[in-house]
Amino acid sequence: MTPPKKLPASIKLVIGCPSHLFGEGLEGLLEDEKDIQVAGIFNEASDFKEIIKMKPDLAILDFGIFSGLPDDLMRENETKMLLIGERSFYSVSDKRVADLISRGVVGILPSAADSALLKKAIRAVSSGELWLDRKTMSNILSHNGSSKKEKIKLTGSEREIVALICEGYRNKEIAQKLHITEKTVKSHCNRIYKKVGVSDRLQLATHIYKVWPDWYRLKH
């Protein structure tokens, strides 16, 4: 007897934005993706309490909806959040950025993103990666006061990997770009985390943007 073919795990997500029509538009962009299931659309932050009872893997949220979520609810929430950025988002403080990360924000999608970028971001954050738009994060953290640069010694390979992580590349993509194995990339990442004093990619990228605002020079 031939065993049944194993289907890819479905990413269960919800969409939160003030315009239901816009939410339906996002849902329509994803309807042909077999590994992505839109479980619901909501238009008020107050609806999130009921929405998370569906136990979605990911919530795509307009910043207006996100900013209205109750603090106590967000502390208990385990759903990952991908925010759709907007101009007003750029003025948040460094403390607020750290708060966003601690409350489940795993990425920011530019409001000008197309459907291909949306799908890539969904799959990236659902698989444990981060999704950071360089311009968005640079604008956010440019509002910080001057930070004392820490003396962290990274090898040439580590610096190159850090730069690619900050651009949102996944381990597999980094391996392909650098012509090394994915296992080697993971080993580099673990050493980098230890040197910098962080535990994951999102914390690393945020730290790099804060301490080295000219992080793109890490490539050279």
N, C-alpha and C positions, 0 to 999 in steps of 0.2 A: 504494500500500500504506500503510495506517495504521500508524504506529509504535506499538509496545507502550506502554501507560501506565506511566509511571515510578512505582514503588511507593516509599513513604517508607522511608528507611534504618532498619533494625531496630536497636534498642538491645539489645545483648547483655549480660545481667547475671547475676551469681551472688548467692546469698544465704547468709550465714554466721551461724548462731545455734545455741546449745546444744541447743535443742529442734527435732528434725527435723519434728515435727508443726506447730510454729509456722512453720517454713520453708515447709512445704507449704501452709499457710494463706496466706502472702504470695504464693506462686506462684499459688494459686487466684484471688486478687484481681486478678492481672495476665493471666490466661489469655485474656481476650477483647480485650486490647490488641494490635492488629496490628503496632504499631511497637515492641513490647517483647517480647524473647525471654529467658526464664529458662533459662540454659544448665546450671545445676547448683545443688545445695544441699549445704552442708557444715556439720559440727557441731564440728569441732576446728580450732584455729588451725594445727596442724601440717599440715592438709590443704591449706592455702592455696598451698603450693609447687606442688602438682599442679594446683590449680584455675586458677592464673594462666597455665598452659600453654595453656589454652583461649582466652587473650587476650580476656577480657571487657572491655567498655567501662566497666562499673561494678560495684562490689561493695557490696551492702547488708549492713552488719555490725552485729551486736549488740556493744555496747562490751566485753563480756567476751571475745568472740572477737578483737576488734581489739587489746585490750591484751595478748593472748598471741602476737601475730605477732612473729617474730624480727626484730631490728633490721636485720640484714644483708639479709634478704629484702625488707624494706620500702624500703630505699634503692634497690634494683634494680627495684622494682615500678612500673609505669606506669599501673596500673589506678586509676581514680578511685574514691573511697570515700565512701559516704553512711552516716553512723553513726546508729543508733537510740539516742537518748540515754536516760539513766536518772539517777536521783538521785545515784549515786556519781560521775557524770561532772562534777558541778558543782564538785568540790573540786580539779580539776587546776589547776596553776599556769599563769601566763602563758607561761613558758618551754615548758611542755608543749603549750600551744595552738599556739605558733609551730612546734613540732616536728610537730604533727599536720598543719598546713597544708603543711609542707615534704615530708611523706610521702604526700601525695595526698588528704587529707581535703578534700572540696569542700562538705560540708554536714552538718548535724545535724538529724535528724527527731525531733520530740518523741515519746516513747513513747505518748502519748495521741492521736497523729495518726490520722485516718481514711483510708479507701482513696483518696478523692479527693485528699487532701493528699499521700499517698504517690506517686500517679501524677504529680501536678504537680511534686513534688520531683525525681523520676527524670528527667523530660523537661527540667527546668530545668538540672540539673547536667550532663546529657549534652550539652546544647547550649552548654556553656561558662559557664553562670551559676553563682552560688553559692546555697546554700540555708541560711539562718541563722534559727534561731528566736530571736526577741529575748530571751525570758525565759531560755533556755538560755545564750546567750552572755553576757548580763548577769550571770547567776549565776556563770558560769565566771570572768569577768574581775573580778568584785567581790572576789575573793580576792587580787587584786594589791595591792601597796603603792601609795602615792600616786604618780602620774606627773606630771611637769612638763608642763603644757600648752604645746604649740607654737603659735607665732603664725602661723597659716596663714589668709590672707585669702581667703574664698570669697564669691562673689557670691550674691545671694538665690536665683537659679535653681540655682546649684551646690549650695547648702545644701539646697535642697528635693530635688534629685536624690540627694544623699548620704543623706538620711533615707530615701528610698524604696528605695535600694540596701540599706540596713541592715535593711529590712523584708523583703528577699528578692524585690523586684519585678524582673522582667526588663525589658530595654530597650523592648520592644514595649509592655509594660504601663505603663511610665513615660511613654512617648510619648502613650498614650491618656489617661492621667490628667492630663497637663500640656497636652494639646492641641497638641503639637508633633510634628515628624517623628522617626522612629527615627534618622535620620542626625544630626539635631540633638542627640539624646540621646547618641549615640556621641561626637560632638565635645565635648560637655560633659564626658563621662567621661574622655576623653583629657587634657583640661586639668586636671581634678581630680586624676588620677593623678600628673601632673607636679608640681602644687603640693604634694601630700601626700608624694610621694616613694615611690609604690608602683607596681606593674606590673599588678595585676589587681583585680577586685572583692572577692575574698576577703581579700586583704591590706588593701584600703581599709577594709572593714567591721571587721576585727580592730583596725586602727589607731584607727579612730573610737571603738570601744567602750573601748579602753584609754585614749586621751587625753581623750575627751569622754564620760564615763559617762552624762551627761545628754543624749546625742546626740539624743533625740527633740525637744529644743528647737530643733534646727537647722531645723525646719519653720517656726518662728515668727520 
